[in-house]
Amino acid sequence: MSEQETTAVSGPKVKKFMFVNRKAPYGTIYALESLEVVLITATFDQDVSLVFIDDGVYELLKGQQTKGIGIKNFSPSYRALEGYDIEKLYVDQASLTRRGLTEADLLVPVEVLDDQQMGELMAQQDVILSF
Amino acid sequence: MLHIINKSPFDTNALDTCLRMAQPGHALLLIEDGVYAATQGSAVAQRMRDVGGKLSLFVLQPDLEARGMNGKQLDGITLVDYAGFVDLVEKYDTSQSWL
C-alpha cells in the first residue's frame, strides 16, 4: 500500500448527505432554507445528493418570475450547484407525472427515479436532512 | 433504514409517499399526529396491514395515549416509548423524517 493511500484513509470521512425536498418554493421557507444548507454542506466537501419529491418538484420549474410577490427568485441557484460540485439531483417520476410535468419542464439536468430506486438511494445515505 | 412520520394521513401525503418508497426490511415509526395511521377502523388501516408484511411497524405510545387511541392500534404494530424511539434510531443506519 502506498503512502498516498494511507494518507487518504486517515483523512476526514466523506459522508453521504441527502437533502429531501418535498415543499413548493414560495408558500413556505423550507425550499430556500434547504438550498442554503446544501450550499453550506458543499463547502465541507461532502457527498451531497438532492432529491425532489411531491411538491418539491415545483422548486425546479423553469420560468419562475417572483417580482410580483416581492420574494427573491432563488431558482437560478439550482443551476449554480454544479459550480460547487453538487451534481447529484434526483426527481421522483410519480411526483412529476401527477403534476403534469416532465423532465423538460425543469431548469437543471436531473436523474428521474422510480419509487424503488428512490427508496434504495435513501437507504444508502449516512445522513438525510428533510425539508 | 427507519422512516418516521409525524403527520396525520388525512392531512398530508407524507404516509403515501413514504409507503411508495419504503423497501422491504425498512422500519416505519409513527409519532405525533402520525399515530392516527396506526389505529383500527380508519381509511388507511387496510393499507397499513398490507405493508406490515414488508415493513417493521412501530408507534410511539405516549403520542397514542395523548390522543385517546391507546388500545386501538392495529395488530402487528409494536408500541415503543421514548427510549425505544432512541433505540430504533440507533439500530437503523439511516433515518428519514417525512415532514
gemmi code that builds the backbone of each chain (N, CA, C; Angstrom):
import gemmi

chains = {
    "A": [
        ("MET", (0.850, -1.202, 0.000), (0.000, 0.000, 0.000), (0.883, 1.249, 0.000)),
        ("SER", (0.565, 2.193, -0.853), (1.390, 3.395, -0.972), (1.103, 4.363, 0.178)),
        ("GLU", (2.050, 5.267, 0.353), (1.891, 6.260, 1.414), (0.685, 7.166, 1.138)),
        ("GLN", (0.487, 7.410, -0.143), (-0.614, 8.299, -0.531), (-1.969, 7.726, -0.104)),
        ("GLU", (-2.125, 6.424, -0.300), (-3.388, 5.794, 0.066), (-3.615, 5.851, 1.577)),
        ("THR", (-2.529, 5.637, 2.319), (-2.629, 5.684, 3.776), (-3.122, 7.050, 4.234)),
        ("THR", (-2.604, 8.098, 3.587), (-3.000, 9.456, 3.940), (-4.487, 9.662, 3.682)),
        ("ALA", (-4.930, 9.130, 2.552), (-6.333, 9.310, 2.192), (-7.249, 8.641, 3.210)),
        ("VAL", (-6.854, 7.458, 3.654), (-7.680, 6.716, 4.597), (-7.786, 7.447, 5.940)),
        ("SER", (-6.702, 8.102, 6.337), (-6.710, 8.738, 7.651), (-7.377, 10.120, 7.623)),
        ("GLY", (-7.713, 10.601, 6.446), (-8.340, 11.917, 6.343), (-9.757, 11.885, 6.870)),
        ("PRO", (-10.400, 13.055, 6.923), (-11.770, 13.097, 7.411), (-12.700, 12.289, 6.504)),
        ("LYS", (-13.628, 11.580, 7.125), (-14.512, 10.719, 6.355), (-15.520, 11.569, 5.563)),
        ("VAL", (-15.648, 11.273, 4.291), (-16.678, 11.916, 3.484), (-17.973, 11.148, 3.687)),
        ("LYS", (-19.000, 11.863, 4.126), (-20.280, 11.211, 4.352), (-21.239, 11.501, 3.217)),
        ("LYS", (-22.189, 10.588, 3.058), (-23.225, 10.770, 2.041), (-24.397, 11.518, 2.666)),
        ("PHE", (-24.595, 12.748, 2.221), (-25.694, 13.581, 2.703), (-26.782, 13.656, 1.644)),
        ("MET", (-28.011, 13.403, 2.059), (-29.133, 13.575, 1.144), (-30.076, 14.649, 1.678)),
        ("PHE", (-30.455, 15.552, 0.794), (-31.438, 16.577, 1.132), (-32.747, 16.223, 0.432)),
        ("VAL", (-33.782, 16.010, 1.220), (-35.077, 15.618, 0.670), (-35.990, 16.850, 0.633)),
        ("ASN", (-36.366, 17.245, -0.551), (-37.181, 18.455, -0.730), (-38.588, 18.071, -1.155)),
        ("ARG", (-39.586, 18.408, -0.299), (-40.963, 17.996, -0.596), (-41.956, 19.152, -0.512)),
        ("LYS", (-41.454, 20.397, -0.577), (-42.352, 21.549, -0.465), (-42.187, 22.481, -1.673)),
        ("ALA", (-43.295, 23.107, -2.075), (-43.247, 24.098, -3.154), (-42.424, 25.317, -2.702)),
        ("PRO", (-41.881, 26.084, -3.650), (-40.848, 27.065, -3.312), (-41.250, 28.298, -2.498)),
        ("TYR", (-42.389, 28.919, -2.714), (-42.608, 30.236, -2.093), (-43.665, 30.272, -0.997)),
        ("GLY", (-44.486, 29.233, -0.876), (-45.532, 29.215, 0.137), (-44.972, 29.070, 1.547)),
        ("THR", (-43.841, 28.401, 1.665), (-43.153, 28.274, 2.951), (-41.666, 28.518, 2.731)),
        ("ILE", (-40.918, 28.586, 3.816), (-39.489, 28.902, 3.741), (-38.630, 27.645, 3.533)),
        ("TYR", (-39.248, 26.468, 3.564), (-38.481, 25.219, 3.522), (-37.510, 25.130, 2.346)),
        ("ALA", (-37.994, 25.439, 1.150), (-37.173, 25.237, -0.048), (-35.914, 26.100, -0.012)),
        ("LEU", (-36.086, 27.355, 0.366), (-34.930, 28.260, 0.425), (-33.961, 27.834, 1.527)),
        ("GLU", (-34.507, 27.456, 2.684), (-33.649, 27.017, 3.787), (-32.842, 25.786, 3.388)),
        ("SER", (-33.489, 24.870, 2.689), (-32.805, 23.671, 2.223), (-31.628, 24.042, 1.332)),
        ("LEU", (-31.892, 24.931, 0.395), (-30.846, 25.344, -0.545), (-29.661, 25.958, 0.199)),
        ("GLU", (-29.941, 26.753, 1.214), (-28.857, 27.384, 1.965), (-28.020, 26.344, 2.704)),
        ("VAL", (-28.678, 25.358, 3.283), (-27.928, 24.315, 3.996), (-27.123, 23.459, 3.007)),
        ("VAL", (-27.690, 23.235, 1.837), (-26.973, 22.492, 0.794), (-25.658, 23.203, 0.457)),
        ("LEU", (-25.736, 24.510, 0.288), (-24.532, 25.265, -0.083), (-23.496, 25.235, 1.037)),
        ("ILE", (-23.952, 25.274, 2.269), (-23.024, 25.173, 3.405), (-22.341, 23.809, 3.404)),
        ("THR", (-23.155, 22.775, 3.217), (-22.616, 21.413, 3.225), (-21.568, 21.238, 2.124)),
        ("ALA", (-21.825, 21.872, 0.987), (-20.915, 21.730, -0.150), (-19.512, 22.234, 0.195)),
        ("THR", (-19.419, 23.235, 1.045), (-18.101, 23.780, 1.369), (-17.283, 22.811, 2.212)),
        ("PHE", (-17.921, 21.796, 2.764), (-17.191, 20.800, 3.558), (-16.821, 19.561, 2.734)),
        ("ASP", (-16.940, 19.666, 1.424), (-16.534, 18.578, 0.523), (-17.180, 17.247, 0.873)),
        ("GLN", (-18.478, 17.269, 1.125), (-19.196, 16.027, 1.400), (-19.866, 15.513, 0.116)),
        ("ASP", (-20.323, 14.274, 0.177), (-21.010, 13.667, -0.970), (-22.501, 14.027, -0.869)),
        ("VAL", (-22.912, 15.032, -1.611), (-24.255, 15.593, -1.452), (-25.187, 15.165, -2.589)),
        ("SER", (-26.372, 14.697, -2.207), (-27.436, 14.422, -3.179), (-28.659, 15.261, -2.824)),
        ("LEU", (-29.344, 15.743, -3.828), (-30.616, 16.437, -3.615), (-31.713, 15.614, -4.272)),
        ("VAL", (-32.790, 15.406, -3.535), (-33.925, 14.741, -4.162), (-35.163, 15.632, -4.053)),
        ("PHE", (-36.001, 15.543, -5.062), (-37.207, 16.364, -5.156), (-38.400, 15.441, -5.334)),
        ("ILE", (-39.299, 15.493, -4.330), (-40.443, 14.592, -4.262), (-41.684, 15.427, -3.946)),
        ("ASP", (-42.843, 14.942, -4.357), (-44.103, 15.657, -4.099), (-43.991, 17.108, -4.600)),
        ("ASP", (-44.504, 18.084, -3.822), (-44.466, 19.462, -4.309), (-43.035, 20.001, -4.441)),
        ("GLY", (-42.076, 19.298, -3.923), (-40.676, 19.697, -4.090), (-40.257, 19.804, -5.548)),
        ("VAL", (-40.914, 19.072, -6.427), (-40.555, 19.156, -7.850), (-40.832, 20.555, -8.412)),
        ("TYR", (-41.763, 21.278, -7.785), (-42.056, 22.641, -8.252), (-40.872, 23.589, -8.039)),
        ("GLU", (-39.963, 23.227, -7.145), (-38.787, 24.080, -6.915), (-37.939, 24.216, -8.177)),
        ("LEU", (-37.989, 23.185, -9.024), (-37.087, 23.138, -10.178), (-37.730, 23.603, -11.485)),
        ("LEU", (-38.948, 24.123, -11.411), (-39.621, 24.529, -12.646), (-38.927, 25.707, -13.312)),
        ("LYS", (-38.843, 25.631, -14.632), (-38.347, 26.757, -15.424), (-39.326, 27.931, -15.334)),
        ("GLY", (-38.806, 29.132, -15.567), (-39.673, 30.287, -15.792), (-40.289, 30.897, -14.552)),
        ("GLN", (-39.684, 30.726, -13.382), (-40.224, 31.341, -12.164), (-39.968, 32.851, -12.209)),
        ("GLN", (-41.038, 33.630, -11.972), (-40.973, 35.105, -12.029), (-41.555, 35.641, -10.737)),
        ("THR", (-40.730, 36.076, -9.808), (-41.243, 36.383, -8.470), (-41.374, 37.876, -8.184)),
        ("LYS", (-41.138, 38.692, -9.182), (-41.169, 40.138, -8.960), (-42.477, 40.579, -8.301)),
        ("GLY", (-43.571, 40.020, -8.767), (-44.890, 40.424, -8.289), (-45.198, 40.067, -6.850)),
        ("ILE", (-44.453, 39.127, -6.256), (-44.730, 38.760, -4.864), (-43.660, 39.277, -3.916)),
        ("GLY", (-42.673, 39.984, -4.464), (-41.674, 40.618, -3.609), (-40.753, 39.650, -2.884)),
        ("ILE", (-40.594, 38.461, -3.444), (-39.678, 37.479, -2.854), (-38.606, 37.156, -3.884)),
        ("LYS", (-37.375, 37.028, -3.419), (-36.276, 36.730, -4.350), (-36.519, 35.395, -5.051)),
        ("ASN", (-36.331, 35.408, -6.346), (-36.391, 34.177, -7.130), (-35.077, 33.429, -6.943)),
        ("PHE", (-35.127, 32.372, -6.138), (-33.862, 31.661, -5.883), (-33.646, 30.475, -6.822)),
        ("SER", (-34.555, 30.294, -7.780), (-34.419, 29.116, -8.644), (-33.120, 29.093, -9.474)),
        ("PRO", (-32.567, 30.268, -9.879), (-31.293, 30.189, -10.614), (-30.170, 29.543, -9.799)),
        ("SER", (-30.311, 29.560, -8.470), (-29.266, 28.968, -7.631), (-29.093, 27.471, -7.892)),
        ("TYR", (-30.174, 26.808, -8.311), (-30.048, 25.373, -8.582), (-29.099, 25.125, -9.749)),
        ("ARG", (-29.074, 26.098, -10.667), (-28.154, 25.951, -11.794), (-26.711, 26.178, -11.367)),
        ("ALA", (-26.523, 26.899, -10.256), (-25.169, 27.193, -9.780), (-24.573, 26.042, -8.973)),
        ("LEU", (-25.386, 25.077, -8.599), (-24.898, 23.988, -7.725), (-23.742, 23.226, -8.358)),
        ("GLU", (-23.789, 23.114, -9.678), (-22.732, 22.410, -10.399), (-21.364, 23.006, -10.057)),
        ("GLY", (-21.313, 24.320, -9.882), (-20.070, 25.003, -9.556), (-19.543, 24.653, -8.179)),
        ("TYR", (-20.407, 24.092, -7.339), (-19.998, 23.633, -6.009), (-19.841, 22.108, -5.982)),
        ("ASP", (-19.708, 21.521, -7.162), (-19.574, 20.068, -7.306), (-20.778, 19.307, -6.772)),
        ("ILE", (-21.936, 19.935, -6.804), (-23.172, 19.211, -6.463), (-23.886, 18.893, -7.769)),
        ("GLU", (-23.765, 17.648, -8.179), (-24.300, 17.260, -9.482), (-25.295, 16.113, -9.378)),
        ("LYS", (-25.558, 15.672, -8.147), (-26.492, 14.557, -7.973), (-27.866, 15.103, -7.606)),
        ("LEU", (-28.679, 15.326, -8.611), (-30.051, 15.786, -8.409), (-30.996, 14.703, -8.927)),
        ("TYR", (-31.901, 14.285, -8.056), (-32.815, 13.206, -8.401), (-34.258, 13.673, -8.218)),
        ("VAL", (-35.102, 13.272, -9.141), (-36.510, 13.675, -9.101), (-37.392, 12.432, -9.167)),
        ("ASP", (-38.436, 12.451, -8.370), (-39.382, 11.339, -8.321), (-40.307, 11.367, -9.544)),
        ("GLN", (-40.302, 10.283, -10.286), (-41.112, 10.186, -11.515), (-42.601, 10.412, -11.236)),
        ("ALA", (-43.132, 9.742, -10.225), (-44.568, 9.817, -9.961), (-44.995, 11.237, -9.578)),
        ("SER", (-44.126, 11.942, -8.869), (-44.468, 13.318, -8.479), (-44.556, 14.222, -9.705)),
        ("LEU", (-43.656, 14.019, -10.665), (-43.729, 14.784, -11.919), (-45.029, 14.468, -12.648)),
        ("THR", (-45.292, 13.177, -12.817), (-46.446, 12.740, -13.607), (-47.747, 13.279, -13.034)),
        ("ARG", (-47.893, 13.186, -11.701), (-49.135, 13.649, -11.067), (-49.368, 15.133, -11.264)),
        ("ARG", (-48.282, 15.873, -11.489), (-48.402, 17.326, -11.655), (-48.372, 17.739, -13.121)),
        ("GLY", (-48.442, 16.769, -14.012), (-48.454, 17.077, -15.442), (-47.142, 17.604, -15.958)),
        ("LEU", (-46.049, 17.237, -15.294), (-44.727, 17.754, -15.662), (-43.852, 16.653, -16.241)),
        ("THR", (-42.835, 17.089, -16.986), (-41.810, 16.160, -17.450), (-40.453, 16.777, -17.160)),
        ("GLU", (-39.429, 15.985, -17.404), (-38.058, 16.440, -17.182), (-37.772, 17.729, -17.958)),
        ("ALA", (-38.432, 17.891, -19.110), (-38.203, 19.067, -19.959), (-38.675, 20.365, -19.299)),
        ("ASP", (-39.526, 20.265, -18.279), (-40.013, 21.452, -17.578), (-39.044, 21.940, -16.499)),
        ("LEU", (-37.980, 21.205, -16.282), (-37.079, 21.516, -15.169), (-35.863, 22.312, -15.633)),
        ("LEU", (-35.358, 23.165, -14.739), (-34.314, 24.108, -15.143), (-32.898, 23.571, -14.989)),
        ("VAL", (-32.757, 22.370, -14.489), (-31.424, 21.747, -14.364), (-31.501, 20.292, -14.817)),
        ("PRO", (-30.364, 19.730, -15.232), (-30.357, 18.305, -15.560), (-30.549, 17.484, -14.281)),
        ("VAL", (-31.440, 16.503, -14.354), (-31.697, 15.655, -13.191), (-31.751, 14.207, -13.645)),
        ("GLU", (-31.708, 13.322, -12.658), (-31.976, 11.919, -12.942), (-33.345, 11.592, -12.361)),
        ("VAL", (-34.227, 11.064, -13.188), (-35.579, 10.726, -12.740), (-35.592, 9.277, -12.258)),
        ("LEU", (-36.104, 9.075, -11.044), (-36.091, 7.741, -10.431), (-37.507, 7.254, -10.143)),
        ("ASP", (-37.689, 5.933, -10.160), (-38.968, 5.378, -9.732), (-38.955, 5.147, -8.214)),
        ("ASP", (-40.093, 4.675, -7.673), (-40.237, 4.527, -6.218), (-39.118, 3.692, -5.612)),
        ("GLN", (-38.872, 2.553, -6.233), (-37.897, 1.630, -5.659), (-36.485, 2.211, -5.695)),
        ("GLN", (-36.134, 2.830, -6.823), (-34.804, 3.428, -6.932), (-34.612, 4.514, -5.879)),
        ("MET", (-35.663, 5.307, -5.646), (-35.561, 6.380, -4.662), (-35.409, 5.800, -3.254)),
        ("GLY", (-36.190, 4.784, -2.952), (-36.107, 4.161, -1.632), (-34.739, 3.551, -1.375)),
        ("GLU", (-34.185, 2.926, -2.397), (-32.869, 2.309, -2.240), (-31.781, 3.364, -2.090)),
        ("LEU", (-31.917, 4.457, -2.840), (-30.933, 5.546, -2.734), (-30.932, 6.148, -1.326)),
        ("MET", (-32.126, 6.316, -0.766), (-32.230, 6.855, 0.604), (-31.512, 5.959, 1.602)),
        ("ALA", (-31.738, 4.663, 1.436), (-31.192, 3.715, 2.412), (-29.662, 3.680, 2.382)),
        ("GLN", (-29.061, 4.177, 1.295), (-27.594, 4.164, 1.183), (-26.941, 5.354, 1.874)),
        ("GLN", (-27.735, 6.325, 2.352), (-27.158, 7.565, 2.868), (-26.650, 7.419, 4.300)),
        ("ASP", (-25.678, 8.278, 4.650), (-25.267, 8.380, 6.049), (-26.182, 9.338, 6.800)),
        ("VAL", (-26.566, 10.415, 6.136), (-27.377, 11.445, 6.783), (-28.467, 11.894, 5.809)),
        ("ILE", (-29.703, 11.999, 6.319), (-30.779, 12.560, 5.499), (-31.343, 13.783, 6.208)),
        ("LEU", (-31.370, 14.898, 5.486), (-31.965, 16.117, 6.025), (-33.235, 16.393, 5.229)),
        ("SER", (-34.330, 16.574, 5.953), (-35.643, 16.619, 5.326), (-36.234, 18.019, 5.374)),
        ("PHE", (-36.696, 18.481, 4.234), (-37.295, 19.825, 4.154), (-38.653, 19.753, 3.470)),
    ],
    "B": [
        ("MET", (-33.333, 1.023, 6.685), (-33.455, 2.390, 7.182), (-34.774, 2.575, 7.935)),
        ("LEU", (-34.844, 3.668, 8.685), (-36.020, 3.983, 9.500), (-36.750, 5.189, 8.912)),
        ("HIS", (-38.036, 5.028, 8.648), (-38.879, 6.132, 8.195), (-39.697, 6.618, 9.396)),
        ("ILE", (-39.774, 7.930, 9.566), (-40.536, 8.500, 10.683), (-41.598, 9.440, 10.122)),
        ("ILE", (-42.839, 9.248, 10.591), (-43.941, 10.102, 10.126), (-44.628, 10.763, 11.312)),
        ("ASN", (-44.803, 12.088, 11.227), (-45.414, 12.823, 12.341), (-46.665, 13.593, 11.924)),
        ("LYS", (-47.192, 13.279, 10.752), (-48.403, 13.973, 10.287), (-49.555, 12.983, 10.103)),
        ("SER", (-50.771, 13.449, 10.346), (-51.949, 12.617, 10.115), (-52.012, 12.199, 8.642)),
        ("PRO", (-52.384, 10.953, 8.385), (-52.510, 10.506, 6.990), (-53.665, 11.200, 6.267)),
        ("PHE", (-54.535, 11.885, 7.025), (-55.677, 12.583, 6.427), (-55.377, 14.059, 6.200)),
        ("ASP", (-54.152, 14.469, 6.580), (-53.770, 15.874, 6.458), (-52.732, 16.097, 5.363)),
        ("THR", (-51.778, 15.215, 5.247), (-50.716, 15.378, 4.243), (-50.479, 14.053, 3.524)),
        ("ASN", (-49.670, 14.099, 2.481), (-49.372, 12.894, 1.712), (-48.097, 12.197, 2.198)),
        ("ALA", (-47.610, 12.568, 3.384), (-46.339, 12.010, 3.862), (-46.380, 10.479, 3.929)),
        ("LEU", (-47.475, 9.945, 4.467), (-47.566, 8.483, 4.583), (-47.596, 7.837, 3.192)),
        ("ASP", (-48.384, 8.412, 2.290), (-48.480, 7.856, 0.928), (-47.110, 7.777, 0.266)),
        ("THR", (-46.390, 8.886, 0.320), (-45.090, 8.930, -0.359), (-44.093, 7.999, 0.323)),
        ("CYS", (-44.123, 7.995, 1.621), (-43.237, 7.093, 2.363), (-43.489, 5.642, 1.978)),
        ("LEU", (-44.758, 5.250, 1.944), (-45.075, 3.845, 1.651), (-44.732, 3.484, 0.209)),
        ("ARG", (-44.764, 4.462, -0.675), (-44.345, 4.194, -2.055), (-42.867, 3.824, -2.104)),
        ("MET", (-42.063, 4.510, -1.300), (-40.610, 4.395, -1.432), (-39.955, 3.432, -0.444)),
        ("ALA", (-40.633, 3.132, 0.636), (-40.055, 2.226, 1.632), (-39.838, 0.845, 1.024)),
        ("GLN", (-38.701, 0.272, 1.312), (-38.315, -1.018, 0.750), (-38.438, -2.119, 1.799)),
        ("PRO", (-38.612, -3.370, 1.345), (-38.711, -4.475, 2.303), (-37.541, -4.469, 3.287)),
        ("GLY", (-37.871, -4.654, 4.559), (-36.831, -4.636, 5.586), (-36.682, -3.297, 6.275)),
        ("HIS", (-37.261, -2.248, 5.678), (-37.216, -0.942, 6.339), (-38.213, -0.938, 7.505)),
        ("ALA", (-38.033, 0.066, 8.395), (-38.950, 0.223, 9.526), (-39.693, 1.545, 9.393)),
        ("LEU", (-40.904, 1.570, 9.937), (-41.714, 2.798, 9.950), (-42.148, 3.074, 11.381)),
        ("LEU", (-41.821, 4.278, 11.861), (-42.224, 4.698, 13.197), (-43.204, 5.860, 13.070)),
        ("LEU", (-44.377, 5.697, 13.694), (-45.408, 6.742, 13.679), (-45.353, 7.511, 14.991)),
        ("ILE", (-45.232, 8.843, 14.899), (-45.187, 9.686, 16.097), (-46.148, 10.869, 15.913)),
        ("GLU", (-46.373, 11.611, 17.008), (-47.241, 12.794, 16.972), (-48.546, 12.459, 16.219)),
        ("ASP", (-48.985, 13.326, 15.288), (-50.246, 13.048, 14.592), (-50.137, 11.869, 13.624)),
        ("GLY", (-48.934, 11.397, 13.408), (-48.751, 10.214, 12.563), (-49.381, 8.973, 13.160)),
        ("VAL", (-49.601, 8.975, 14.488), (-50.128, 7.771, 15.142), (-51.542, 7.413, 14.668)),
        ("TYR", (-52.265, 8.391, 14.122), (-53.617, 8.070, 13.652), (-53.606, 6.999, 12.562)),
        ("ALA", (-52.498, 6.896, 11.840), (-52.391, 5.865, 10.789), (-52.313, 4.467, 11.387)),
        ("ALA", (-52.035, 4.391, 12.682), (-51.846, 3.089, 13.331), (-53.119, 2.562, 13.956)),
        ("THR", (-54.239, 3.273, 13.782), (-55.438, 2.906, 14.533), (-56.438, 2.094, 13.698)),
        ("GLN", (-57.226, 1.330, 14.418), (-58.211, 0.448, 13.782), (-59.359, 1.246, 13.166)),
        ("GLY", (-59.877, 0.722, 12.073), (-61.111, 1.254, 11.512), (-60.966, 2.479, 10.631)),
        ("SER", (-59.752, 2.989, 10.469), (-59.588, 4.179, 9.633), (-59.473, 3.780, 8.167)),
        ("ALA", (-59.526, 4.778, 7.312), (-59.469, 4.527, 5.866), (-58.093, 4.032, 5.422)),
        ("VAL", (-57.080, 4.204, 6.261), (-55.745, 3.723, 5.859), (-55.367, 2.425, 6.571)),
        ("ALA", (-56.284, 1.905, 7.395), (-55.953, 0.714, 8.195), (-55.565, -0.480, 7.315)),
        ("GLN", (-56.333, -0.694, 6.243), (-56.031, -1.846, 5.388), (-54.665, -1.698, 4.724)),
        ("ARG", (-54.385, -0.479, 4.347), (-53.084, -0.203, 3.721), (-51.951, -0.511, 4.701)),
        ("MET", (-52.137, -0.143, 5.960), (-51.109, -0.402, 6.965), (-50.955, -1.901, 7.191)),
        ("ARG", (-52.094, -2.623, 7.204), (-52.000, -4.087, 7.361), (-51.230, -4.685, 6.192)),
        ("ASP", (-51.484, -4.163, 4.995), (-50.816, -4.694, 3.801), (-49.304, -4.502, 3.857)),
        ("VAL", (-48.847, -3.367, 4.365), (-47.393, -3.124, 4.379), (-46.720, -3.797, 5.572)),
        ("GLY", (-47.556, -4.281, 6.514), (-46.987, -4.940, 7.692), (-46.101, -6.132, 7.346)),
        ("GLY", (-46.351, -6.732, 6.187), (-45.554, -7.875, 5.779), (-44.149, -7.517, 5.352)),
        ("LYS", (-43.971, -6.294, 4.850), (-42.625, -5.956, 4.365), (-41.914, -4.953, 5.255)),
        ("LEU", (-42.661, -4.193, 6.070), (-42.033, -3.196, 6.940), (-42.237, -3.566, 8.398)),
        ("SER", (-41.283, -3.212, 9.240), (-41.484, -3.306, 10.690), (-42.182, -2.031, 11.144)),
        ("LEU", (-43.325, -2.186, 11.809), (-44.146, -1.026, 12.164), (-44.080, -0.729, 13.660)),
        ("PHE", (-43.873, 0.542, 13.984), (-43.795, 0.983, 15.376), (-44.630, 2.237, 15.565)),
        ("VAL", (-45.145, 2.407, 16.784), (-45.871, 3.637, 17.110), (-45.413, 4.112, 18.490)),
        ("LEU", (-45.296, 5.409, 18.648), (-44.848, 5.975, 19.917), (-46.032, 6.042, 20.881)),
        ("GLN", (-45.962, 5.234, 21.917), (-47.106, 5.064, 22.812), (-47.561, 6.356, 23.497)),
        ("PRO", (-46.657, 7.201, 23.991), (-47.136, 8.439, 24.628), (-47.998, 9.288, 23.693)),
        ("ASP", (-47.665, 9.296, 22.409), (-48.468, 10.067, 21.459), (-49.816, 9.396, 21.197)),
        ("LEU", (-49.817, 8.068, 21.200), (-51.061, 7.312, 21.030), (-51.980, 7.561, 22.226)),
        ("GLU", (-51.401, 7.513, 23.425), (-52.187, 7.729, 24.652), (-52.745, 9.142, 24.700)),
        ("ALA", (-51.914, 10.106, 24.323), (-52.335, 11.511, 24.394), (-53.548, 11.766, 23.523)),
        ("ARG", (-53.679, 10.980, 22.463), (-54.772, 11.190, 21.503), (-55.953, 10.243, 21.747)),
        ("GLY", (-55.947, 9.577, 22.885), (-57.069, 8.702, 23.221), (-57.135, 7.441, 22.383)),
        ("MET", (-56.016, 7.063, 21.802), (-56.011, 5.921, 20.884), (-55.316, 4.692, 21.458)),
        ("ASN", (-54.944, 4.756, 22.734), (-54.272, 3.592, 23.313), (-55.233, 2.407, 23.308)),
        ("GLY", (-54.748, 1.249, 22.868), (-55.584, 0.062, 22.789), (-56.335, -0.049, 21.481)),
        ("LYS", (-56.312, 1.006, 20.684), (-56.998, 0.974, 19.398), (-56.041, 0.787, 18.234)),
        ("GLN", (-54.783, 0.492, 18.567), (-53.812, 0.331, 17.474), (-54.027, -0.993, 16.750)),
        ("LEU", (-53.617, -1.020, 15.505), (-53.726, -2.215, 14.676), (-52.830, -3.318, 15.220)),
        ("ASP", (-53.250, -4.556, 15.000), (-52.388, -5.684, 15.355), (-51.133, -5.626, 14.495)),
        ("GLY", (-50.039, -6.094, 15.073), (-48.801, -6.149, 14.292), (-47.987, -4.876, 14.367)),
        ("ILE", (-48.470, -3.904, 15.135), (-47.693, -2.677, 15.325), (-47.110, -2.703, 16.731)),
        ("THR", (-45.818, -2.465, 16.820), (-45.139, -2.516, 18.115), (-45.153, -1.148, 18.784)),
        ("LEU", (-45.577, -1.112, 20.052), (-45.565, 0.134, 20.808), (-44.160, 0.379, 21.348)),
        ("VAL", (-43.693, 1.621, 21.240), (-42.395, 1.969, 21.837), (-42.554, 3.218, 22.698)),
        ("ASP", (-41.674, 3.333, 23.706), (-41.618, 4.560, 24.499), (-40.464, 5.415, 23.956)),
        ("TYR", (-40.144, 6.503, 24.652), (-39.103, 7.400, 24.120), (-37.744, 6.697, 24.024)),
        ("ALA", (-37.456, 5.844, 24.994), (-36.187, 5.101, 24.935), (-36.188, 4.154, 23.728)),
        ("GLY", (-37.367, 3.591, 23.445), (-37.478, 2.711, 22.284), (-37.286, 3.470, 20.978)),
        ("PHE", (-37.748, 4.703, 20.955), (-37.546, 5.596, 19.806), (-36.035, 5.763, 19.563)),
        ("VAL", (-35.331, 6.050, 20.641), (-33.873, 6.230, 20.531), (-33.214, 4.938, 20.044)),
        ("ASP", (-33.680, 3.818, 20.574), (-33.110, 2.523, 20.153), (-33.287, 2.303, 18.650)),
        ("LEU", (-34.443, 2.669, 18.132), (-34.698, 2.481, 16.696), (-33.762, 3.341, 15.853)),
        ("VAL", (-33.598, 4.588, 16.283), (-32.712, 5.493, 15.529), (-31.282, 4.967, 15.547)),
        ("GLU", (-30.913, 4.366, 16.677), (-29.561, 3.829, 16.807), (-29.400, 2.549, 15.987)),
        ("LYS", (-30.464, 1.742, 15.927), (-30.376, 0.445, 15.254), (-30.266, 0.571, 13.741)),
        ("TYR", (-31.030, 1.499, 13.168), (-31.022, 1.648, 11.703), (-29.988, 2.708, 11.298)),
        ("ASP", (-29.253, 2.419, 10.225), (-28.157, 3.300, 9.815), (-28.639, 4.683, 9.398)),
        ("THR", (-29.820, 4.731, 8.793), (-30.305, 5.975, 8.217), (-31.744, 6.225, 8.649)),
        ("SER", (-32.047, 7.482, 8.951), (-33.427, 7.844, 9.279), (-33.905, 8.951, 8.351)),
        ("GLN", (-35.159, 8.863, 7.962), (-35.759, 9.951, 7.172), (-37.051, 10.344, 7.843)),
        ("SER", (-37.141, 11.644, 8.221), (-38.385, 12.182, 8.770), (-39.196, 12.778, 7.644)),
        ("TRP", (-40.347, 12.183, 7.390), (-41.212, 12.663, 6.293), (-42.032, 13.825, 6.800)),
        ("LEU", (-41.452, 15.014, 6.858), (-42.118, 16.184, 7.427), (-43.341, 16.591, 6.624)),
    ],
}
model = gemmi.Model(1)
for chain_id, residues in chains.items():
    chain = gemmi.Chain(chain_id)
    for i, (resn, *xyz) in enumerate(residues, 1):
        res = gemmi.Residue()
        res.name, res.seqid = resn, gemmi.SeqId(i, " ")
        for name, pos in zip(("N", "CA", "C"), xyz):
            atom = gemmi.Atom()
            atom.name, atom.element = name, gemmi.Element(name[0])
            atom.pos, atom.b_iso = gemmi.Position(*pos), 0.0
            res.add_atom(atom)
        chain.add_residue(res)
    model.add_chain(chain)
structure = gemmi.Structure()
structure.add_model(model)
structure.setup_entities()
